[in-house]
Amino acid sequence: QVVESLPPGATAQDFEPRMLGVAVKKKDSSYRDQKSGLFGKLFGMSNGSAGDNGKKEKEAATKAIKPRKAPIKVEPKVFFANERTFLAWMHISIILAGASIAILAFSEYENMGKQIYGLVMLPVAIAFIVYAMYQYTRRAYMIRNKLPGPYEDTVGPTVLGIMLMISITAQFAIKLMSMRNA
């Protein structure tokens, strides 16, 4: 049976497909805004000065978000990818810690320079381990609870890389100082 009338209190808009997300519309679009030169097209500026950006008002019209009715399925490969990333970070941290402990083991007890040379790398290895554990647990929680991203992290690897560079530079300086004193 086909019903061709709307229920009481409903409009035709209630049964139209809903738009997702946020749409950005310009409030006032003049000829000068539409006729932007090469730089305007490349960098999003009009022919006017770069200071015009404060004068341009953009209106964000939010649209209704359609609720998700079907459950999200997380495939097992997502969990395995998280574990692989964790194991890769742990592999690097174990190599750093092993090198540091090996230098400490072969250093002479009386020679403080060689002991410091070995100890410089140990805090970096510990930082790698802590970072790997933190990222693994954070991502696993997000995957388990089906939370939206971002899953990537650009700050952590940058900080760890800088720490590693500083520790290697410090080891080089310690080695130069011990060679000069010998």
C-alpha distance (Angstrom), angle and dihedral (degrees) to the residues before:
residue distance angle dihedral
Q1 . . .
V2 3.81 . .
V3 3.79 118.4 .
E4 3.80 112.1 -153.8
S5 3.78 99.5 178.6
L6 3.80 127.7 79.4
P7 3.78 120.3 -114.8
P8 3.80 115.3 -103.0
G9 3.81 112.4 -80.4
A10 3.83 94.0 16.9
T11 3.78 128.5 113.0
A12 3.79 131.3 -154.3
Q13 3.83 89.4 -106.7
D14 3.79 89.9 64.0
F15 3.79 90.0 66.1
E16 3.82 98.9 43.1
P17 3.83 119.1 102.9
R18 3.79 111.9 -87.8
M19 3.80 123.4 -125.0
L20 3.79 118.3 -125.1
G21 3.80 127.3 -139.0
V22 3.77 132.4 4.9
A23 3.79 125.7 -47.9
V24 3.81 120.8 -153.7
K25 3.79 117.4 -147.7
K26 3.78 130.0 -179.3
K27 3.77 113.1 -122.5
D28 3.79 96.6 -151.3
S29 3.76 120.5 22.5
S30 3.78 111.9 -175.8
Y31 3.78 129.3 -178.1
R32 3.80 90.8 -102.8
D33 3.82 90.9 56.7
Q34 3.78 92.8 50.2
K35 3.80 94.4 44.6
S36 3.77 98.4 62.2
G37 3.76 120.7 153.7
L38 3.76 131.1 -124.8
F39 3.80 92.7 -73.2
G40 3.78 91.3 47.9
K41 3.77 91.2 54.6
L42 3.80 92.1 46.4
F43 3.78 98.6 43.5
G44 3.80 102.7 24.1
M45 3.82 95.7 -110.9
S46 3.76 129.8 129.4
N47 3.81 125.1 -129.8
G48 3.79 87.9 -87.9
S49 3.76 124.5 84.4
A50 3.78 123.9 -68.7
G51 3.81 88.3 -107.6
D52 3.80 90.8 71.4
N53 3.78 90.6 82.0
G54 3.80 91.6 87.3
K55 3.83 90.8 55.0
K56 3.78 94.9 51.2
E57 3.74 110.1 87.2
K58 3.75 120.0 -158.3
E59 3.74 121.1 -163.2
A60 3.77 118.5 -148.4
A61 3.77 111.1 -150.8
T62 3.74 109.9 -161.7
K63 3.74 117.2 -148.8
A64 3.76 129.3 -156.4
I65 3.78 115.2 -86.2
K66 3.73 113.8 -135.0
P67 3.82 110.3 -126.7
R68 3.80 116.2 -120.5
K69 3.77 111.5 -115.7
A70 3.80 100.1 178.3
P71 3.82 117.9 69.8
I72 3.78 117.5 -112.1
K73 3.77 113.1 -112.4
V74 3.79 116.4 -144.0
E75 3.77 111.6 -157.1
P76 3.81 119.9 -137.1
K77 3.81 91.0 -118.7
V78 3.82 88.6 70.6
F79 3.82 90.9 59.5
F80 3.81 90.7 45.3
A81 3.81 91.7 50.4
N82 3.79 89.4 53.8
E83 3.81 90.4 50.4
R84 3.82 92.0 47.8
T85 3.79 90.5 52.9
F86 3.79 90.6 48.6
L87 3.81 91.6 50.1
A88 3.82 91.4 49.3
W89 3.81 91.2 54.0
M90 3.82 90.6 45.8
H91 3.81 90.2 50.3
I92 3.82 91.2 56.3
S93 3.80 92.5 45.4
I94 3.82 92.3 50.3
I95 3.81 90.5 50.8
L96 3.82 90.4 51.5
A97 3.80 93.3 45.6
G98 3.82 91.7 45.9
A99 3.79 91.9 51.5
S100 3.79 90.8 48.4
I101 3.81 93.6 48.9
A102 3.82 91.8 45.1
I103 3.80 90.7 54.4
L104 3.80 89.4 48.4
A105 3.82 92.2 48.4
F106 3.79 94.2 52.1
S107 3.79 95.9 42.0
E108 3.77 119.9 102.0
Y109 3.77 116.5 -108.5
E110 3.82 93.1 -129.3
N111 3.81 95.3 48.7
M112 3.82 106.0 84.0
G113 3.84 92.7 -179.2
K114 3.80 93.1 63.3
Q115 3.79 91.6 47.4
I116 3.80 92.0 51.6
Y117 3.80 87.8 45.9
G118 3.81 89.0 59.1
L119 3.80 95.8 40.4
V120 3.81 94.5 55.2
M121 3.81 93.0 73.8
L122 3.82 96.9 45.9
P123 3.85 97.9 76.3
V124 3.80 89.6 49.8
A125 3.82 90.3 53.1
I126 3.80 90.2 49.2
A127 3.83 90.1 49.6
F128 3.83 89.2 52.5
I129 3.82 90.6 51.7
V130 3.81 93.3 48.1
Y131 3.82 91.8 47.3
A132 3.81 92.0 48.9
M133 3.81 92.3 50.4
Y134 3.81 92.7 46.4
Q135 3.81 94.4 49.7
Y136 3.80 92.9 44.4
T137 3.80 94.1 51.9
R138 3.82 93.1 42.7
R139 3.80 93.5 50.4
A140 3.81 93.2 42.5
Y141 3.82 89.7 52.9
M142 3.81 91.1 49.0
I143 3.81 92.5 48.2
R144 3.81 94.0 45.5
N145 3.80 92.2 50.0
K146 3.83 92.7 40.8
L147 3.79 92.9 -124.0
P148 3.80 119.6 169.2
G149 3.83 118.0 -108.0
P150 2.95 161.5 -107.1
Y151 3.77 91.2 151.4
E152 3.80 96.7 163.1
D153 3.78 126.0 87.1
T154 3.80 123.3 -159.6
V155 3.79 99.3 170.4
G156 3.83 99.0 58.8
P157 3.82 98.1 54.9
T158 3.81 90.1 44.4
V159 3.80 92.4 53.0
L160 3.81 91.8 45.6
G161 3.81 91.1 48.8
I162 3.80 90.8 51.5
M163 3.81 90.3 48.2
L164 3.81 89.9 51.0
M165 3.81 92.1 49.1
I166 3.80 91.5 49.4
S167 3.81 92.3 49.1
I168 3.82 92.4 49.0
T169 3.81 90.2 48.1
A170 3.81 89.8 49.1
Q171 3.81 90.5 50.2
F172 3.79 89.7 50.7
A173 3.81 90.9 50.4
I174 3.82 91.6 47.7
K175 3.81 90.2 50.5
L176 3.81 91.5 49.8
M177 3.81 91.2 49.2
S178 3.80 92.5 49.1
M179 3.82 91.5 48.2
R180 3.80 91.2 49.4
N181 3.83 92.7 49.4
A182 3.82 93.2 47.6
